Structures are given as structure tokens and as C-alpha cells.
């Protein structure tokens, strides 16, 4: 027994090399530090990811399957786009996706070898570090200077935390807000985690990101829905069915009211109606290459602008093949979250909701939060299966 405890403590001892990952993910939204598309965050995360992949022993995973198919479709689409619409093709976009694949796979493989308690610890350290850092930058930007070593802390009147636009930090704050809410639901240091959840929400409000507010609202609705279902442990399925039916019925009755308010909210955003026009140009773009897409690039409004929607961008860039791979990957990880640890689910929901009006999936911090959450969900699911096997053995 003592040997087991000693091994567990050794596994949970914090590794200094993991500071590269924590600092890299913390600085990831600060695109104002980049030269071309590379900054300290990208270099630190790449070093950490490459080290993990150098120790990689090939094994099949949902993350590997998704990126393999997605990158193949992207590459074929890029080649096709180079012939039919060369002005829309982007070599840097292709390199960006290759980089993100290395980071995501490195994260997945590296953390999968660690204990659950260690991954949880690393996630907490990163989350707290990130919120404290961006709180510091917010105060610094209010009191001292609008820039931090050349990185802009404000985008006009909107807090950007060192990024060239507020969405870089906003998408991170959406995910981290629910990381802390998860800790509250698990009754871990509730006052401290409530503070950090509130701090994340406060900083998000300072970015004036309507997309971020939408993501938080959707995440909270799912959070409340799952909490209510899990209150009734013995009748979860029945309660879920009843609640879903009630929500659908309420939705049918208030659809017109909600739709009108939603359109007014969209119109109140300076870019809102413009984005709807961009979305409307998708069918024409998709028809150019429906199977493998057109690769990464600017494809909206006949090559004038990006779609500013994760799901339209994926479909336009990788076609039916890439989008199907993404959809299957999403379904699989959503299932793992629900079965492994439902309290992780709102994190993923918020990140996916942010993609409705932005290309969140192309951001480094997106893959950091999602992959760490995936690893935790898989490890918790594995423990549940092991416990069931032990029970019936």
C-alpha cells in the first residue's frame, strides 16, 4: 500500500517542463507579441508539444483520426483552390492548421500519460494563472498604459489583453469561466472558484464581445439543464425527456418573440447584419468544391472575407470529408464528456457556441482548453469502467 501511495505522489509532483505549457497557453491570446504569426506562446507550446510527440508510440485516438482526415481534406482543397481560385488560397493558413495539429496531438499524447490528478492540477494552475495575468493586464491598462511592452491592451474602448482584437482573449475567458464553475459544482474551494468564475465573466464583459456573451449564456443554460437532471440520479433519463419536451414546447410558444429580440440584438452589433450577409454567401462558395473544400483561405462573399463562423469555415475549407470528420469527432467527445464528467460539458458547449460568430477553432487557446478537457473526460470514463469491472469481477 505504501508503495502505491509513493508512486502516486511521484506521478503528481509538478514537472518544471510543464511550465512551458502553462506560460504558453496563458500568453496565447496575446497576439500583439507576435512577429508574423509567431510569438512566445506559439514557441513555448510547440516545444512542449514536440517533446511529447517524440515520445509518442502510435495508437489510435479520436483526436488523431480527426486531424489526419481533416488535414488531408484541407491539403486537397488547397491544391484545388490554387487552380480554380488562386487569390483565395492561403499557404499560411495551411501551416497554421499543421501547427495546431501538432499542438493538439502533443497535448493529447503528453497528458494522456499523466495521472488524472496531475492533469487536473495542471488545468487548475493554468486557469488561475491565466485569469490572474489578464486581471493584472486589465488594471495595468487602466492605471499605467494602454500597451504592455508594445502589445495593445485595448482595441479602441474594448479590452483586448495584449491581442490585436478582443476575440482572442474572449474565447479563452468563455472556457475558463466554466472551468471554475465546474470546480464549484464539485464543491471544491467554492468561494475561491466563484471569485475566479466572476473574474473571468467580468473580463469578458470588458471585451464587449457579443459572441462571448452568447457563449456564456448558452453554456449556463446547459449547465442548469445538466444540474437539474443530475439532481434526480435515479430517474435521470425520465427527467431529461420531460425537461427537453418542456423546453421544446416553451420554444414553440415564444419563438417569434425570441427571434425578434435576437435579430434586434444582432442589428445592435456593428458587425451583426454584415455577418449574416457573409453567411448567406456560403452556398455559392461550397458549390465550388463540395467534397474537399477550398482549403484554408478567404472564401466568403466570393473571396472578399472570411465567414466568421467556425462551422461554415470548416465546411468551406475541407468540404464534406473534413466537416464529417469534425462532426464525428465532436459527437464522440461530447459523449465522453457526458459519460465521464458532465460538469466538463458546459466548457465544451461554450467553446463551440463561440464558433457561431467567430473562427474559435483556429485559436491556440481553444485547443489547449478543449484537449485538456478531453483527456480528463477520458480518464474519468476509464476509471468508471475499471470500477464497474472490479465490481462484477
URLINKA-V945356 format. One line per field, one symbol per residue. phi: phi as a letter, one per 30 degrees, with the letter a starting at -180 (. if undefined). psi: psi as a letter, one per 40 degrees, with the letter a starting at -180 (. if undefined). burial: I if it has 16 or more other ideal C-beta (glycine too) atoms within 10 Angstrom, else O. A space follows every 50 residues. Layout:
phi=???
psi=???
burial=???
This chain:
phi=.ddddddddddddddedddedddddddeddddddcicbbeddddddeddd ddddcdceadaddddddddddddeddddddddccaedcdbdddddddddd ddddddeddddddcdeddddddddddddeddddddddddeddccadbbhj ddcbchccdbhjcdbddddddddeddeddddeddddichedddddddddd dddddddhddddddddddddddddeddddddcddbddddddddddddddd dddceddddddddddddddeceddddddedddedddddaddcicidlccd hhidaddhaedddddddbidddddddddddedddddddddadddeddddd ddddddbacddccededddddddddddddddddddddddddcd
psi=dddddddddddehhhddeddddddddedegeeeihbehaddddddddddd ddddehhhiiidddddddddddddddddddddddgdeeihdddddddddd ddddddddddddeiiddddddddddddddddddddddddddddcieihfe hheigbehhefeieiedddddddddddedddddddefhgddddddddddd ddddddefhddddddddddddddddddddedgddfddddddddddddddd dddeddddddddddddddhdecdddddddeedddddddgddeaeiiahei ffediiefhddddddddeadddddddddddddddddddddgdeddddddd ddddedfigdeehdddddddddddddddddddddddddddde.
burial=OOOOOOOOOOOOOOOOOIOIIIIIIIIIIIIIIOOOOOIOIIOIIIOIIO OIIOOOOOOOOIIIOIIOIIIOIIIIIIOIIOOOIOOIIIOOIIOIIOII IIIIIIIIIIIIOIOIOIIIIIIIIIIIOIIOIIIOIIOOIOOOOOOIOO IIIIIOOOIIIIIOIIIIIIIIIIIIIIIIIIIIIOOOOOOOIOOIIOII IOIIOIIIIIIIIIIIOIIIOIIOIIOOIOOOOOOOOOIIOOOOOOOOOO OOOOOOOOOOOOOOOIOOOOOOOOIOOIIOIIOOIIOIIOOIIIIIIIII IOIOOIIIIIIIIIIIIIIOIIIOIIOOIOOOIOOIIOOIIIIIIIIIII IIIIIIIIIIIIIIIIIIIIIIIIIIIIIIIOOOOOOOOOOOO
